[in-house]
Amino acid sequence: MPLKQQLTDDMKAAMKSGDKHALGVIRLMLAAVKQREVDERTELDDAAVLAVLEKMVKQRRDSVSQYESAAREDLAQVEREEIVVIERYLPAKLDEAEILAAIAAAKAETGAAGPADIGKLMGVLKPQLAGQADMGVVSRLVKQSLSN
């Protein structure tokens, strides 16, 4: 089932069950997906929907850190709860060992050897690991790998 359809079905289920918190977050996710579809005048596939959801999680994590620095734990907790709902729809994250294995495979495939090849390596890894790993972590590990 396409992810967008799953979101719609889960929204209906949340309406029926009276889960107002999940309903609100799912509506936010669907609105973000619909906004991107309108902006780009296209129907989003699962990969693009995942990208939208990852961006939402990143925004909320940034908000949590800002709320914590402003001593607003109540608002930070709301954002954390929204992250939990959004992450239900994201694939499981890879651990560092799996990311390093993907980097090693991509290095062998591309012949990347030094820091000048970071872009080439990231170009191969980004589509492979999209939705499965934080690309900031991947970038850091690629830089470490190529500097050794």
C-alpha positions in Angstrom: 0.0 0.0 0.0 1.4 3.4 -0.9 2.5 5.5 2.1 0.1 8.3 1.3 -2.9 5.9 1.3 -1.7 4.4 4.6 -1.7 7.9 6.1 -5.2 8.5 4.9 -6.4 5.1 6.2 -4.7 5.8 9.6 -6.4 9.2 9.7 -9.8 7.6 9.3 -8.9 5.0 12.0 -7.8 7.8 14.4 -11.1 9.6 13.8 -13.1 6.5 14.6 -11.0 5.7 17.7 -11.0 9.3 19.0 -7.2 9.5 19.1 -7.1 13.3 18.8 -3.3 13.6 19.1 -2.5 11.1 16.4 -5.3 12.5 14.2 -3.8 16.0 14.5 -0.3 14.8 13.6 -1.4 12.7 10.7 -3.4 15.6 9.3 -0.2 17.7 9.5 1.7 15.0 7.6 -1.0 14.8 4.9 -1.1 18.6 4.6 2.7 18.8 4.2 2.5 16.0 1.5 -0.4 17.8 -0.3 1.4 21.1 -0.1 4.5 19.7 -1.8 2.3 18.0 -4.5 0.7 21.4 -5.2 4.0 23.2 -5.2 5.6 20.7 -7.6 2.3 19.9 -9.6 3.0 16.2 -9.3 1.9 13.1 -7.5 4.5 12.1 -4.8 5.8 8.6 -4.7 6.7 6.8 -1.4 10.3 8.1 -1.5 9.2 11.7 -1.8 6.6 11.2 0.9 9.4 9.8 3.1 11.5 12.9 2.4 8.6 15.1 3.5 8.2 13.1 6.7 12.0 13.2 7.5 12.0 16.9 7.0 9.1 17.2 9.5 11.0 15.1 12.1 14.1 17.3 11.6 12.1 20.4 12.1 10.6 19.0 15.3 14.0 18.0 16.6 15.3 21.5 16.0 12.2 22.9 17.8 12.8 20.6 20.8 16.4 21.9 21.2 15.2 25.5 20.9 12.4 24.9 23.4 14.8 23.2 25.8 17.3 26.0 25.6 14.4 28.4 26.4 13.3 26.2 29.4 10.0 25.4 27.8 9.8 21.7 28.6 6.0 21.6 28.0 6.4 22.6 24.4 9.4 20.4 23.9 7.3 17.4 25.1 4.6 18.2 22.5 7.2 18.2 19.8 8.7 14.9 21.0 5.2 13.3 21.0 4.7 14.4 17.4 8.1 12.9 16.4 7.0 9.5 17.8 3.8 9.6 15.6 5.7 10.6 12.5 8.5 8.0 13.0 5.8 5.3 12.8 5.8 5.8 9.1 9.6 6.0 8.6 11.6 2.9 7.9 13.9 1.5 10.6 17.1 3.4 11.0 20.4 1.7 10.1 23.0 1.5 12.9 26.6 2.8 12.4 28.0 -0.6 11.4 25.4 -0.9 8.6 26.1 2.6 7.4 29.9 1.9 7.4 29.2 -1.3 5.4 27.3 0.7 2.8 30.1 3.3 2.6 32.7 0.5 2.1 30.6 -1.0 -0.7 30.1 2.4 -2.3 33.9 3.1 -2.1 34.6 -0.1 -3.9 31.9 0.6 -6.5 33.1 4.2 -7.2 36.8 3.8 -6.5 36.7 6.8 -4.1 40.0 7.3 -2.4 40.4 10.7 -1.0 38.5 13.8 0.3 38.0 15.0 -3.2 35.7 12.1 -3.8 33.2 12.9 -1.1 30.6 14.2 -3.5 30.9 11.2 -5.7 30.4 8.9 -2.8 27.5 10.8 -1.3 25.9 10.8 -4.7 25.8 7.0 -4.6 24.9 6.7 -0.9 22.1 9.3 -0.7 19.6 7.3 -2.8 20.5 4.0 -1.2 20.2 5.3 2.4 17.4 7.8 2.0 15.0 7.3 4.9 17.2 4.7 6.6 19.9 6.9 8.0 20.5 10.5 9.0 22.4 12.0 6.1 24.4 14.2 8.5 25.8 11.1 10.2 26.4 9.5 6.8 28.4 12.5 5.6 30.5 12.6 8.8 31.3 8.9 8.4 32.1 9.3 4.7 34.5 12.1 5.6 36.2 10.0 8.3 36.4 7.0 5.9 38.0 9.1 3.1 40.5 10.9 5.4 42.0 7.6 6.7 
